């Protein structure tokens, strides 16, 4: 998965550089703006990738705490289970 993201980002950066090169050659502001937007999307993609990696690590670490906390709550409050008493005649 990481390799795929790196390939996509490298492709986006190469495309942005190509657009900016054409912008300089043709003296067009719109191509320069397009190249900047493509490059910023590549940077944003890498930023989201790193943020999600940290977030998933955080979730993985807190998963064990959530299980312990849930087990403690279930032990403290022993609630009876409610069974469905619907019959076919009620429908």
C-alpha positions in Angstrom: 0.0 0.0 0.0 2.8 2.4 0.9 4.5 1.7 -2.5 1.3 2.5 -4.3 1.0 5.8 -2.5 4.6 6.7 -3.2 4.1 5.9 -6.9 1.0 8.1 -7.1 2.8 11.0 -5.3 5.8 10.7 -7.6 3.5 10.7 -10.6 1.7 13.8 -9.4 5.0 15.6 -8.8 6.2 14.7 -12.3 3.0 15.9 -13.8 3.2 19.1 -11.8 6.7 19.8 -13.0 5.7 19.1 -16.6 2.8 21.5 -16.3 5.1 24.2 -14.8 7.7 23.7 -17.5 5.0 24.2 -20.2 3.8 27.3 -18.3 7.2 28.9 -18.4 7.7 28.0 -22.0 4.3 29.3 -23.1 4.1 32.2 -20.6 0.7 30.9 -19.3 -0.4 31.6 -15.8 -3.2 29.0 -15.9 -0.7 26.1 -16.5 1.5 27.4 -13.6 -1.6 27.5 -11.3 -2.6 24.0 -12.4 1.0 22.7 -11.7 0.9 24.3 -8.3 -2.5 22.7 -7.5 -1.3 19.3 -8.6 1.9 19.7 -6.5 -0.1 20.8 -3.5 -2.4 17.8 -3.9 0.6 15.5 -3.8 1.8 17.2 -0.6 -1.6 16.9 0.9 -1.8 13.3 0.1 1.5 12.6 1.9 0.3 14.7 4.8 -2.9 12.7 5.1 -0.9 9.5 4.8 1.3 10.4 7.7 -1.6 11.7 9.8 -3.6 8.5 9.2 -0.6 6.4 10.1 -0.3 8.1 13.5 -4.1 8.0 14.0 -4.3 4.2 13.3 -1.3 3.7 15.6 -3.2 5.6 18.3 -6.4 3.5 17.8 -4.4 0.3 18.0 -2.8 1.4 21.3 -6.1 2.5 22.8 -8.0 -0.7 21.7 -6.6 -2.7 24.6 -7.6 0.0 27.0 -11.1 0.1 25.6 -11.4 -3.7 26.0 -10.3 -3.5 29.7 -12.6 -0.6 30.4 -15.6 -2.4 28.7 -14.9 -5.6 30.7 -14.8 -3.6 34.0 -18.1 -1.9 33.2 -19.8 -5.2 32.4 -18.5 -6.6 35.6 -19.8 -3.7 37.7 -23.3 -3.5 36.1 -24.6 -7.0 35.7 -27.7 -6.1 33.7 -30.2 -8.9 32.7 -30.5 -9.5 29.1 -33.7 -8.6 27.4 -35.2 -11.3 25.2 -37.5 -10.5 22.2 -41.0 -11.5 23.1 -42.6 -10.6 19.8 -44.9 -13.3 18.5 -46.1 -13.7 14.9 -49.6 -12.7 15.9 -48.4 -9.2 16.9 -47.6 -8.5 13.3 
